[in-house]
Amino acid sequence: MSRLPIGILLAAGQSRRFGSHKVLHPLTDNTPMLLLAAQKLVTVLPESITVINPSLLSYATQLERLGMRVVVNEQAERGMGNSIACGVGASQTATAWLIALADMPYIKTETIRQLANKLKHGAAMVAPVIGQQRGHPVGFQQCFKDALLALNDDVGARHILADNKDQLELLPTSDMGVIVDIDRLSDIA
């Protein structure tokens, strides 16, 4: 295996707990969370996709300037699983996918690179782990394409990981960004 996986950045969530569209909240250098997470992913995986909901269409040009391909999930309200299926459906010939979340913008590019390399060299599934806690992004080989395309709920790929835990390769890391998920405004502090 020699090709890098396709990065899929999920940014189609509804931000109900945050109170406003959280991926647009400014972080480092006043850059919105969405663009910060996209920049990190596309730096490592130049063939990356951002899955957005229709309300983020005004950011499509900025994402494309970063090098991202933008896919609009017209059924984003169906949940994360539906957005994963949307991203995988737009890149079905990929050898593998590394699925990242736009509300986790603090993941280091080196961690993304290490996960991508594990997929590139044949790991069936890969995820970072810090202590005993599994984090994101999570990667899947092409053999999981049908299962990923069948997702259509708000739990993402959790059951695919659980059903195939013997194939999941964990990457130990000290990168706290793999577990820092921003759901509420208070999470930013």
PyMOL commands that set and color helices and strands:
alter all, ss='L'
color gray80, all
select helices_A, chain A and resi 22-24+28-30+33-44+54-66+76-78+80-89+109-120+142-149+158-163+165-167+176-178+185-187
alter helices_A, ss='H'
color red, helices_A
select strands_A, chain A and resi 6-11+49-52+69-72+96-101+125-130+133-134+138-141+168-172
alter strands_A, ss='S'
color yellow, strands_A
deselect
rebuild
show_as cartoon
